[in-house]
Amino acid sequence: MHESPVHEIPDVDLFSGLSETERRALAARLALRTLRRGDVLMRQGDAAEALYVVVSGRFAVTLEGRHAPVTEIGPGQPAGEIAFLTGGTRTATVTAMRDSLVLALSRAEFDALVTAHPGIWGTLTATLARRLAATTSRTAAAVEPHPRPRTICVIPAGSARMSAAFVAMLGEALDRSARSALLTSETAPDVLGVNDGLDGADATARLNALEAAHDHVLLVADDDATPWTEKAIRHADLVLAVASHADDAEPNAVERLAARFVAPDATRLVLLHPHRGKVQGTARWLGPRQVAMHHHVALDGPADVDRLMRFIEGRALGFVAAGGGALAAAHTGVFKALSEAGLVFDIMGGTSAGAALAAAFLLDGRPDDIDIKLAEMFVTNRALRRYTLPRYALLDHTVFDSELKRLFGNTDIEDLWLPFFAVSTNLSRFCVACHRTGPLWRAIRASASIPVLLPPVYTADGDMLVDGCLLDNVPVKTMGDLKAGPNVIVSFKPPTLDRYHVDYEALPSRAALIRLALNPLRRDRLPDAPGLVSVLMRALMANRRDFLREIHADDVSLQPPIPQGMGFLDWHRHRELFHAAYRWTHEELAARAKAEPPAWLADALARR
């Protein structure tokens, strides 16, 4: 942390009510401090011995025991003012999120200033009181789960040198969406000035001023860990580590430098390809790195860079697919109607059968072809109809596993062109498990491990995984944890259970049941009550998380009706459900187009 004298007071709201004489007196006692990214301005529990005002940069406010910031402090805002004026201790820790400048007024200087100019006390406290009242009444003061990055730094990853083609495409995408500025080590000296070096107050102030004048600032690092590269990394809200997928994946010196300053949730890996095609081996890139997400980008057109921009700006469109056994076949009809309406998704995920269908969509499967494969898997090959000795489960899981391997092959999740996740329930840790890497078929198998019917999936770490519907049948929250932006959410109401007038006392004992089951002439004497599978599936569906609380105003929730009498294992009715969901979704989109839909949906429907 570097400190220097202040010659004049910046135009900030806190000092706007002071007279010219008071401003000059205050300036003589203020100190200008330069902080590097990661420097702690104040720590929770410490004595409040100084008042700070942010001149440029950004600070995160965190509380003990909470990783995520509770709010952020930007230019023109005071920091620690209440504890300072009341003589208390710091109630939070404030850390520089980038290279920043603050004005500091120590308690001794403040006391001397107020003694010489008593009017300053009244002016400052009145201003602070108004600010406090405004902040208290503003319910949106908390930080968004996915803050929109303003300054983006591009660094080379692995053995790659900086890709000029990607930088040019990203710059063009930024220009299309907003006002942007681009800086490299060659252009930075003219823009920033280097009188006091890149770490000086002038360079930091000019970088922050550049951001204030633009929606996005793109900082292009050098191929090596130069002073400019470090400055660009320290100043960035988001780091894009970019490499050709075919290059050596060992992290380089620039990546190691970035890891010192930038958290994994503010780092994305971008893997470049000449064109779209089958991808293999992405795991070697993800193994030695911690990143929020990785993106495959083809350089033969703007589509993938535009998609990357939607993730950066919080506009990425997600598709959330729910579990529900055979009811999930409706996803195919819904997706076909959405595709015909012009909707293009950026990320997909789901639970149980919904996860399987979302994965099939990502593998570029045509909805009609997927419906045919459902018939092959569940009707022709009876993947969930092969009973076995009930030692580990009621069904022979090897048949189901073989069908999943046949359909999804040796594809790994990280090799899918678009991001994907599947949700299962971890019974070892009693939590939701989100599968984002590893064999695709195995993630879907874990997500669809219906307890009792199928044995759990066991991991190398000893975790027991079963169907995700136990904890998160409609994984809207999981999608929201991964990205900001709108979603299309498909869910189902459990089929209406008919009222059964069953005499409980008439339910037979084991011996009686065996006698009745073995005698075809007496089977009609069995009580007409729901079977084991029907009761089990209804129980699982009833224990789903209330996903409605996670839906936002920009989301579109679809709940296609289920044909009368269709059950959770009635896969033989897949075609009927496919067509019914397709027709219903077309009608639903037409109705919503007339009823003020979210802006993104209105734009998509207007482009048809």
C-alpha positions as CSV (number, residue, x, y, z in Angstrom):
1,M,0.0,0.0,0.0
2,H,1.5,3.3,-1.1
3,E,0.6,6.7,0.3
4,S,1.1,10.2,-1.2
5,P,-0.2,13.8,-0.4
6,V,-3.4,15.1,-1.9
7,H,-3.3,18.4,-3.8
8,E,-7.0,18.7,-4.4
9,I,-10.1,16.8,-3.4
10,P,-11.8,14.8,-6.2
11,D,-15.4,15.6,-7.0
12,V,-17.1,13.0,-4.7
13,D,-20.5,13.2,-3.1
14,L,-19.3,13.0,0.5
15,F,-17.5,16.4,0.3
16,S,-19.9,18.2,-2.0
17,G,-21.4,20.3,0.8
18,L,-18.0,21.7,2.0
19,S,-17.0,25.3,1.3
20,E,-13.9,26.1,-0.7
21,T,-12.0,27.0,2.5
22,E,-13.1,23.7,4.1
23,R,-12.1,21.7,1.1
24,R,-8.6,23.2,1.0
25,A,-8.2,22.5,4.8
26,L,-9.4,18.9,4.2
27,A,-7.1,18.4,1.3
28,A,-4.1,19.3,3.4
29,R,-4.9,16.5,5.8
30,L,-6.0,13.8,3.4
31,A,-3.6,11.1,2.1
32,L,-4.0,9.4,-1.2
33,R,-3.3,5.6,-0.9
34,T,-2.7,3.3,-3.8
35,L,-3.8,-0.3,-3.2
36,R,-3.0,-3.4,-5.3
37,R,-5.5,-6.0,-6.0
38,G,-5.9,-8.2,-2.9
39,D,-4.7,-5.5,-0.4
40,V,-6.9,-5.3,2.7
41,L,-8.1,-1.8,3.4
42,M,-9.7,-2.6,6.7
43,R,-10.3,-5.8,8.6
44,Q,-13.4,-6.9,10.6
45,G,-12.9,-6.3,14.3
46,D,-10.1,-3.7,14.1
47,A,-10.4,-0.3,15.6
48,A,-11.8,2.3,13.2
49,E,-8.9,4.7,13.1
50,A,-9.4,6.2,9.6
51,L,-12.1,7.3,7.2
52,Y,-11.7,6.3,3.6
53,V,-13.3,7.4,0.3
54,V,-12.8,5.5,-2.9
55,V,-11.4,7.6,-5.7
56,S,-11.2,4.8,-8.3
57,G,-11.3,1.1,-8.3
58,R,-13.6,-1.4,-6.5
59,F,-13.6,-3.1,-3.1
60,A,-15.4,-6.2,-1.8
61,V,-17.1,-6.1,1.6
62,T,-17.0,-9.5,3.3
63,L,-18.1,-10.9,6.7
64,E,-16.3,-13.6,8.7
65,G,-17.6,-17.0,7.8
66,R,-19.0,-15.9,4.4
67,H,-17.0,-16.3,1.2
68,A,-19.1,-14.2,-1.1
69,P,-19.1,-10.4,-0.7
70,V,-22.2,-8.9,0.9
71,T,-21.7,-5.7,-1.2
72,E,-19.2,-3.7,-3.2
73,I,-17.8,-0.2,-2.8
74,G,-17.0,1.9,-5.9
75,P,-15.7,5.3,-6.8
76,G,-17.1,8.2,-4.8
77,Q,-18.3,6.0,-1.9
78,P,-17.0,6.1,1.7
79,A,-15.7,3.1,3.4
80,G,-15.9,2.5,7.2
81,E,-17.5,5.8,7.8
82,I,-20.1,4.7,10.5
83,A,-17.6,2.9,12.7
84,F,-15.2,5.8,12.3
85,L,-17.7,8.5,13.4
86,T,-19.2,6.4,16.2
87,G,-15.7,5.3,17.5
88,G,-16.5,1.6,17.1
89,T,-14.7,-1.3,15.5
90,R,-14.9,-2.4,11.8
91,T,-18.0,-4.5,11.1
92,A,-16.6,-6.0,7.9
93,T,-13.4,-6.6,5.9
94,V,-12.9,-4.5,2.9
95,T,-10.5,-5.8,0.2
96,A,-9.4,-4.3,-3.1
97,M,-10.9,-6.2,-6.1
98,R,-8.5,-4.4,-8.4
99,D,-5.7,-1.8,-8.2
100,S,-7.5,1.1,-6.5
101,L,-7.1,4.6,-5.1
102,V,-8.6,5.8,-1.8
103,L,-8.4,9.0,0.2
104,A,-7.6,8.4,3.9
105,L,-8.3,10.7,6.8
106,S,-6.8,9.5,10.1
107,R,-8.6,10.1,13.4
108,A,-5.9,12.5,14.6
109,E,-6.1,14.5,11.4
110,F,-9.9,14.5,11.6
111,D,-10.0,15.8,15.2
112,A,-7.6,18.6,14.3
113,L,-9.6,19.5,11.2
114,V,-12.9,19.7,13.1
115,T,-11.3,21.8,15.8
116,A,-10.1,24.3,13.2
117,H,-13.3,24.1,11.1
118,P,-16.3,23.0,13.3
119,G,-18.7,23.3,10.4
120,I,-17.2,20.3,8.7
121,W,-18.5,18.0,11.3
122,G,-22.1,18.9,10.7
123,T,-21.7,18.8,6.9
124,L,-20.1,15.4,6.8
125,T,-22.5,13.8,9.3
126,A,-25.5,15.1,7.5
127,T,-24.3,13.8,4.2
128,L,-23.5,10.4,5.7
129,A,-26.9,10.2,7.3
130,R,-28.6,10.8,4.0
131,R,-26.4,8.1,2.3
132,L,-27.1,5.6,5.1
133,A,-30.9,6.2,4.8
134,A,-30.7,5.7,1.1
135,T,-28.6,2.5,1.4
136,T,-30.9,1.1,4.1
137,S,-34.0,1.5,2.0
138,R,-32.4,0.1,-1.1
139,T,-33.1,-3.7,-0.9
140,A,-30.9,-4.4,-3.9
141,A,-27.7,-3.3,-2.2
142,A,-26.5,-6.8,-1.9
143,V,-24.1,-8.1,-4.6
144,E,-25.5,-10.0,-7.5
145,P,-24.6,-13.8,-7.4
146,H,-22.8,-13.2,-10.8
147,P,-21.6,-9.6,-10.9
148,R,-21.2,-8.3,-14.5
149,P,-17.5,-7.9,-15.3
150,R,-16.5,-4.5,-16.7
151,T,-12.8,-5.1,-17.3
152,I,-11.7,-8.3,-19.0
153,C,-8.2,-9.5,-19.3
154,V,-7.1,-12.1,-21.9
155,I,-4.1,-14.2,-21.2
156,P,-2.4,-17.0,-23.0
157,A,-2.9,-20.5,-21.6
158,G,-0.7,-23.6,-21.8
159,S,2.0,-23.4,-24.5
160,A,-0.1,-21.0,-26.6
161,R,0.9,-17.5,-27.6
162,M,-1.8,-14.9,-27.7
163,S,-4.3,-15.6,-30.4
164,A,-4.7,-12.4,-32.5
165,A,-7.7,-13.9,-34.3
166,F,-9.6,-14.5,-31.0
167,V,-8.7,-11.1,-29.6
168,A,-10.0,-9.5,-32.8
169,M,-13.3,-11.5,-32.7
170,L,-13.8,-10.7,-29.0
171,G,-13.2,-7.0,-29.6
172,E,-15.7,-7.0,-32.4
173,A,-18.3,-8.8,-30.2
174,L,-17.7,-6.3,-27.4
175,D,-18.2,-3.4,-29.9
176,R,-21.5,-5.0,-31.1
177,S,-22.9,-5.2,-27.6
178,A,-21.6,-2.1,-25.9
179,R,-19.1,0.7,-25.8
180,S,-15.6,-0.9,-25.4
181,A,-12.0,0.0,-25.3
182,L,-9.0,-2.3,-26.0
183,L,-5.5,-1.9,-24.4
184,T,-2.3,-3.8,-25.1
185,S,1.2,-3.2,-23.8
186,E,1.9,-1.2,-27.0
187,T,-1.1,1.2,-26.6
188,A,-1.1,1.4,-22.8
189,P,1.7,3.9,-22.3
190,D,0.0,6.5,-24.5
191,V,-3.4,6.0,-22.7
192,L,-2.2,5.6,-19.2
193,G,1.0,7.6,-19.0
194,V,4.0,6.0,-17.3
195,N,5.4,8.9,-15.4
196,D,5.1,7.1,-12.1
197,G,5.1,3.5,-13.6
198,L,2.3,1.1,-14.1
199,D,1.8,0.7,-10.3
200,G,1.6,4.5,-9.8
201,A,-1.5,6.4,-8.8
202,D,-1.8,8.1,-12.3
203,A,-1.9,4.8,-14.2
204,T,-4.4,3.3,-11.8
205,A,-6.6,6.3,-11.9
206,R,-6.6,6.5,-15.7
207,L,-7.4,2.8,-16.0
208,N,-10.4,3.2,-13.7
209,A,-11.4,6.4,-15.7
210,L,-11.3,4.4,-18.9
211,E,-13.6,1.8,-17.4
212,A,-16.0,4.6,-16.2
213,A,-16.2,5.9,-19.8
214,H,-16.9,2.5,-21.4
215,D,-19.2,-0.5,-20.8
216,H,-16.2,-2.9,-21.2
217,V,-12.5,-2.6,-21.2
218,L,-10.5,-5.4,-22.8
219,L,-6.9,-5.7,-21.6
220,V,-4.7,-8.0,-23.7
221,A,-1.8,-9.4,-21.7
222,D,1.6,-10.2,-23.2
223,D,2.8,-13.7,-23.9
224,D,5.1,-13.5,-20.8
225,A,4.7,-12.3,-17.2
226,T,5.7,-8.7,-17.9
227,P,4.8,-5.7,-15.7
228,W,2.0,-4.9,-18.1
229,T,0.6,-8.4,-17.9
230,E,0.6,-8.2,-14.1
231,K,-1.1,-4.8,-14.2
232,A,-3.8,-6.1,-16.6
233,I,-4.5,-9.1,-14.4
234,R,-4.6,-7.2,-11.2
235,H,-7.1,-4.7,-12.7
236,A,-9.4,-7.3,-14.3
237,D,-12.9,-8.4,-13.1
238,L,-12.6,-11.5,-15.3
239,V,-9.6,-13.4,-16.8
240,L,-10.0,-15.4,-20.0
241,A,-7.2,-17.9,-20.3
242,V,-7.1,-18.7,-24.0
243,A,-5.4,-21.5,-25.9
244,S,-5.7,-23.7,-28.9
245,H,-7.2,-27.1,-27.8
246,A,-4.4,-28.9,-29.6
247,D,-1.6,-27.2,-27.7
248,D,0.3,-28.4,-24.6
249,A,-1.9,-27.9,-21.6
250,E,0.7,-27.4,-18.9
251,P,-0.1,-24.0,-17.1
252,N,2.4,-21.3,-18.0
253,A,4.0,-18.5,-16.0
254,V,1.2,-16.0,-16.9
255,E,-1.5,-18.4,-15.7
256,R,0.4,-18.9,-12.4
257,L,0.6,-15.1,-12.0
258,A,-3.1,-14.8,-12.6
259,A,-3.8,-17.5,-10.0
260,R,-2.1,-15.3,-7.4
261,F,-4.6,-12.5,-7.9
262,V,-7.8,-13.8,-9.5
263,A,-10.1,-16.3,-7.8
264,P,-11.2,-19.4,-9.8
265,D,-14.8,-18.1,-10.0
266,A,-13.5,-15.0,-12.0
267,T,-11.5,-17.2,-14.4
268,R,-12.7,-18.9,-17.6
269,L,-10.8,-21.2,-19.9
270,V,-11.4,-20.7,-23.6
271,L,-10.3,-23.5,-25.9
272,L,-10.0,-22.6,-29.6
273,H,-10.7,-24.8,-32.6
274,P,-10.5,-24.2,-36.3
275,H,-14.1,-25.2,-36.7
276,R,-16.8,-27.1,-34.9
277,G,-16.3,-30.9,-34.6
278,K,-15.9,-33.8,-32.2
279,V,-13.8,-32.8,-29.2
280,Q,-11.6,-35.2,-27.1
281,G,-9.1,-34.7,-24.3
282,T,-10.5,-31.5,-22.6
283,A,-9.8,-33.2,-19.2
284,R,-6.0,-32.5,-19.7
285,W,-6.8,-28.8,-19.7
286,L,-9.1,-28.8,-16.7
287,G,-7.0,-31.2,-14.5
288,P,-4.3,-28.7,-13.5
289,R,-6.6,-25.6,-13.4
290,Q,-9.5,-24.3,-11.3
291,V,-11.9,-22.2,-13.4
292,A,-15.5,-21.1,-13.2
293,M,-16.3,-22.7,-16.6
294,H,-14.6,-23.7,-19.9
295,H,-15.8,-22.7,-23.4
296,H,-15.1,-24.3,-26.8
297,V,-14.8,-21.7,-29.5
298,A,-14.6,-22.2,-33.2
299,L,-12.7,-19.5,-35.1
300,D,-14.6,-20.0,-38.4
301,G,-17.5,-17.8,-37.3
302,P,-18.8,-15.4,-34.6
303,A,-21.4,-17.7,-33.0
304,D,-19.2,-19.1,-30.2
305,V,-17.6,-15.8,-29.3
306,D,-21.1,-14.3,-29.2
307,R,-22.1,-17.1,-26.9
308,L,-19.1,-16.4,-24.7
309,M,-20.2,-12.8,-24.5
310,R,-23.6,-13.8,-23.3
311,F,-22.0,-15.7,-20.4
312,I,-19.8,-12.7,-19.6
313,E,-22.7,-10.3,-19.7
314,G,-25.2,-12.5,-17.8
315,R,-27.4,-13.1,-20.8
316,A,-26.7,-16.8,-21.5
317,L,-29.9,-18.8,-22.1
318,G,-30.2,-22.1,-20.1
319,F,-32.4,-25.1,-20.6
320,V,-33.4,-26.9,-17.3
321,A,-34.8,-30.4,-17.7
322,A,-36.7,-32.1,-14.9
323,G,-36.8,-35.8,-13.9
324,G,-40.0,-37.8,-14.0
325,G,-39.4,-41.2,-15.5
326,A,-41.3,-41.8,-18.7
327,L,-43.0,-38.4,-18.3
328,A,-39.6,-36.9,-19.3
329,A,-40.3,-37.9,-22.9
330,A,-42.2,-34.7,-23.1
331,H,-38.9,-32.8,-23.2
332,T,-38.4,-34.0,-26.7
333,G,-41.6,-32.4,-28.0
334,V,-41.0,-29.3,-26.0
335,F,-37.5,-28.9,-27.3
336,K,-38.6,-29.5,-30.9
337,A,-41.2,-26.7,-30.6
338,L,-38.6,-24.3,-28.9
339,S,-36.1,-25.0,-31.7
340,E,-38.6,-24.3,-34.4
341,A,-39.4,-21.0,-32.5
342,G,-35.8,-20.0,-33.0
343,L,-34.5,-20.5,-29.4
344,V,-30.8,-21.3,-29.2
345,F,-29.5,-22.5,-25.8
346,D,-26.1,-21.8,-24.4
347,I,-26.1,-24.3,-21.5
348,M,-28.2,-27.3,-20.6
349,G,-28.7,-29.4,-17.6
350,G,-31.2,-31.6,-15.8
351,T,-32.0,-34.4,-13.4
352,S,-32.6,-38.1,-14.1
353,A,-34.3,-38.7,-17.4
354,G,-34.3,-34.9,-18.0
355,A,-30.5,-34.9,-17.8
356,A,-30.3,-37.8,-20.4
357,L,-32.5,-35.9,-22.8
358,A,-30.7,-32.6,-22.4
359,A,-27.4,-34.5,-23.1
360,A,-29.0,-36.0,-26.2
361,F,-30.0,-32.5,-27.4
362,L,-26.4,-31.2,-26.9
363,L,-25.1,-34.1,-29.0
364,D,-27.1,-32.5,-31.8
365,G,-29.7,-35.2,-31.8
366,R,-32.9,-34.3,-33.7
367,P,-36.0,-34.6,-31.4
368,D,-37.7,-37.1,-33.7
369,D,-34.5,-39.3,-33.8
370,I,-34.3,-39.1,-30.0
371,D,-37.9,-40.2,-29.6
372,I,-37.0,-43.2,-31.8
373,K,-34.1,-44.0,-29.5
374,L,-36.3,-43.8,-26.5
375,A,-38.5,-46.5,-28.0
376,E,-35.4,-48.7,-28.7
377,M,-34.0,-48.2,-25.2
378,F,-37.1,-48.6,-23.0
379,V,-39.7,-50.4,-25.2
380,T,-37.7,-52.7,-27.5
381,N,-34.7,-53.4,-25.2
382,R,-36.7,-53.0,-22.0
383,A,-33.9,-51.2,-20.2
384,L,-36.0,-50.7,-17.0
385,R,-38.1,-53.9,-17.2
386,R,-35.4,-56.6,-16.5
387,Y,-36.1,-57.8,-12.9
388,T,-33.4,-59.6,-10.9
389,L,-32.9,-61.1,-7.5
390,P,-33.5,-58.2,-5.1
391,R,-30.1,-58.2,-3.4
392,Y,-28.9,-54.8,-4.6
393,A,-32.0,-53.6,-6.5
394,L,-35.1,-54.8,-8.2
395,L,-33.9,-54.3,-11.7
396,D,-30.8,-55.6,-13.6
397,H,-28.8,-52.4,-13.9
398,T,-26.4,-53.9,-16.5
399,V,-29.1,-53.6,-19.2
400,F,-29.7,-50.0,-18.4
401,D,-26.0,-49.3,-18.3
402,S,-25.4,-50.9,-21.6
403,E,-28.1,-48.8,-23.2
404,L,-26.6,-45.6,-21.9
405,K,-23.2,-46.6,-23.1
406,R,-24.6,-47.4,-26.5
407,L,-26.4,-44.0,-26.8
408,F,-23.7,-41.8,-25.3
409,G,-20.5,-43.8,-26.2
410,N,-17.3,-42.7,-24.6
411,T,-18.1,-39.0,-24.6
412,D,-16.9,-37.0,-21.6
413,I,-19.0,-34.1,-20.4
414,E,-16.2,-31.6,-20.7
415,D,-15.9,-32.5,-24.4
416,L,-19.4,-31.4,-25.2
417,W,-19.4,-28.3,-27.3
418,L,-21.7,-26.5,-24.8
419,P,-21.7,-26.6,-21.0
420,F,-23.8,-29.3,-19.4
421,F,-24.5,-30.6,-16.0
422,A,-26.5,-33.5,-14.4
423,V,-27.7,-33.6,-10.9
424,S,-27.7,-36.6,-8.5
425,T,-28.2,-37.0,-4.8
426,N,-25.1,-37.8,-2.7
427,L,-26.3,-40.1,0.1
428,S,-22.9,-40.2,1.7
429,R,-22.8,-36.4,2.2
430,F,-26.5,-35.8,2.1
431,C,-26.2,-33.1,-0.6
432,V,-26.8,-32.3,-4.2
433,A,-24.0,-33.5,-6.5
434,C,-23.5,-31.6,-9.8
435,H,-21.7,-33.6,-12.5
436,R,-19.8,-31.3,-14.9
437,T,-16.9,-33.5,-15.9
438,G,-16.2,-37.2,-16.5
439,P,-18.0,-39.9,-18.6
440,L,-21.4,-38.6,-19.8
441,W,-23.2,-41.9,-19.5
442,R,-22.0,-42.4,-16.0
443,A,-23.2,-39.0,-14.8
444,I,-26.6,-39.7,-16.3
445,R,-26.6,-43.2,-14.7
446,A,-26.0,-41.6,-11.3
447,S,-28.6,-38.9,-11.9
448,A,-31.2,-41.6,-12.8
449,S,-30.4,-44.1,-10.1
450,I,-33.9,-44.6,-8.8
451,P,-33.5,-46.0,-5.3
452,V,-34.7,-49.6,-4.9
453,L,-35.2,-50.0,-8.6
454,L,-31.5,-49.5,-9.5
455,P,-28.4,-49.8,-7.4
456,P,-26.6,-46.6,-6.6
457,V,-23.5,-45.4,-8.4
458,Y,-20.3,-45.5,-6.3
459,T,-17.5,-43.0,-6.8
460,A,-13.8,-43.5,-6.4
461,D,-14.0,-41.4,-3.2
462,G,-16.6,-43.8,-1.8
463,D,-19.7,-41.6,-2.3
464,M,-23.0,-43.2,-2.9
465,L,-25.0,-41.5,-5.6
466,V,-28.7,-41.9,-6.4
467,D,-31.4,-40.2,-8.4
468,G,-31.2,-36.4,-8.2
469,C,-35.0,-36.1,-7.9
470,L,-34.7,-36.8,-4.1
471,L,-33.2,-33.3,-3.5
472,D,-33.4,-31.3,-6.8
473,N,-35.8,-32.7,-9.4
474,V,-36.0,-29.3,-11.2
475,P,-32.4,-28.0,-10.9
476,V,-33.1,-24.3,-11.4
477,K,-30.8,-23.3,-8.4
478,T,-27.9,-25.4,-9.8
479,M,-28.3,-23.6,-13.1
480,G,-28.4,-20.3,-11.3
481,D,-25.2,-21.1,-9.4
482,L,-23.4,-21.6,-12.7
483,K,-24.5,-18.6,-14.6
484,A,-26.7,-15.5,-14.7
485,G,-29.4,-14.9,-17.3
486,P,-32.7,-16.4,-18.4
487,N,-33.8,-20.0,-18.4
488,V,-36.4,-22.2,-20.0
489,I,-37.6,-24.6,-17.3
490,V,-39.5,-27.8,-18.0
491,S,-41.3,-29.6,-15.2
492,F,-44.2,-31.9,-14.6
493,K,-47.0,-32.3,-12.2
494,P,-47.2,-35.9,-10.9
495,P,-50.1,-37.7,-12.6
496,T,-53.3,-37.4,-10.7
497,L,-53.8,-40.4,-8.5
498,D,-57.2,-41.9,-8.7
499,R,-59.0,-42.6,-5.5
500,Y,-58.7,-46.3,-4.7
501,H,-61.3,-47.7,-2.4
502,V,-58.9,-50.3,-1.0
503,D,-59.7,-52.4,2.0
504,Y,-56.3,-52.3,3.9
505,E,-57.2,-55.5,5.8
506,A,-57.6,-57.2,2.4
507,L,-54.0,-56.8,1.4
508,P,-52.7,-60.4,1.4
509,S,-49.8,-61.8,3.4
510,R,-46.8,-63.2,1.7
511,A,-48.1,-66.7,1.5
512,A,-51.5,-65.6,0.4
513,L,-50.0,-63.4,-2.3
514,I,-47.9,-66.2,-3.6
515,R,-50.9,-68.5,-3.8
516,L,-53.0,-65.9,-5.6
517,A,-50.2,-64.9,-8.0
518,L,-49.5,-68.5,-9.0
519,N,-53.1,-69.3,-9.7
520,P,-54.3,-67.5,-12.8
521,L,-57.9,-68.3,-11.9
522,R,-57.7,-66.4,-8.6
523,R,-55.6,-63.3,-9.6
524,D,-58.7,-61.3,-9.9
525,R,-59.0,-61.5,-6.1
526,L,-55.9,-59.3,-5.6
527,P,-56.9,-55.8,-4.2
528,D,-56.8,-53.1,-6.9
529,A,-54.1,-51.0,-5.2
530,P,-51.1,-49.1,-6.6
531,G,-48.0,-51.2,-7.1
532,L,-44.5,-50.8,-5.5
533,V,-43.0,-48.8,-8.4
534,S,-46.0,-46.4,-8.6
535,V,-45.9,-45.7,-4.9
536,L,-42.1,-45.3,-5.0
537,M,-42.0,-42.9,-7.9
538,R,-44.8,-40.7,-6.5
539,A,-42.9,-40.6,-3.2
540,L,-39.7,-39.4,-5.0
541,M,-41.6,-36.8,-6.9
542,A,-43.3,-35.5,-3.8
543,N,-40.0,-34.9,-2.1
544,R,-38.6,-32.5,-4.7
545,R,-37.2,-29.1,-3.7
546,D,-39.6,-26.2,-4.2
547,F,-37.9,-24.8,-7.3
548,L,-40.5,-22.1,-7.8
549,R,-38.6,-19.9,-5.3
550,E,-35.6,-20.0,-7.6
551,I,-37.4,-18.8,-10.7
552,H,-36.7,-15.2,-11.8
553,A,-38.8,-12.8,-13.8
554,D,-36.8,-13.5,-17.0
555,D,-37.3,-17.2,-16.8
556,V,-39.9,-19.1,-18.7
557,S,-41.5,-22.1,-16.9
558,L,-43.2,-24.7,-19.0
559,Q,-45.3,-27.5,-17.6
560,P,-46.7,-29.6,-20.4
561,P,-49.8,-31.7,-19.5
562,I,-49.5,-35.4,-19.1
563,P,-51.9,-37.7,-20.9
564,Q,-54.6,-39.2,-18.7
565,G,-53.6,-42.3,-16.9
566,M,-49.9,-42.2,-18.0
567,G,-47.5,-43.5,-15.3
568,F,-43.8,-43.0,-14.5
569,L,-42.7,-46.2,-16.3
570,D,-45.1,-46.1,-19.3
571,W,-42.4,-45.6,-21.8
572,H,-44.5,-47.3,-24.4
573,R,-46.6,-44.1,-24.6
574,H,-43.5,-41.9,-25.5
575,R,-44.8,-41.1,-28.9
576,E,-48.2,-39.9,-27.6
577,L,-46.5,-37.7,-25.1
578,F,-44.0,-36.4,-27.6
579,H,-46.7,-35.1,-30.0
580,A,-48.9,-33.8,-27.2
581,A,-46.0,-31.8,-25.6
582,Y,-45.0,-30.5,-29.1
583,R,-48.5,-29.2,-29.9
584,W,-48.9,-27.7,-26.4
585,T,-45.6,-25.9,-26.5
586,H,-46.4,-24.3,-29.9
587,E,-49.7,-23.1,-28.5
588,E,-48.1,-21.9,-25.2
589,L,-45.5,-19.9,-27.1
590,A,-48.1,-18.2,-29.2
591,A,-50.1,-17.3,-26.2
592,R,-47.1,-15.9,-24.3
593,A,-46.1,-13.8,-27.4
594,K,-49.4,-11.9,-26.9
595,A,-49.0,-11.5,-23.1
596,E,-45.8,-9.4,-22.7
597,P,-43.2,-12.1,-22.4
598,P,-39.6,-11.4,-21.2
599,A,-37.7,-9.2,-23.7
600,W,-35.4,-12.0,-24.8
601,L,-38.3,-14.3,-25.6
602,A,-40.1,-11.6,-27.4
603,D,-37.0,-10.9,-29.5
604,A,-36.6,-14.6,-30.3
605,L,-40.2,-15.0,-31.3
606,A,-40.1,-11.8,-33.4
607,R,-37.2,-13.2,-35.4
608,R,-39.0,-16.3,-36.6
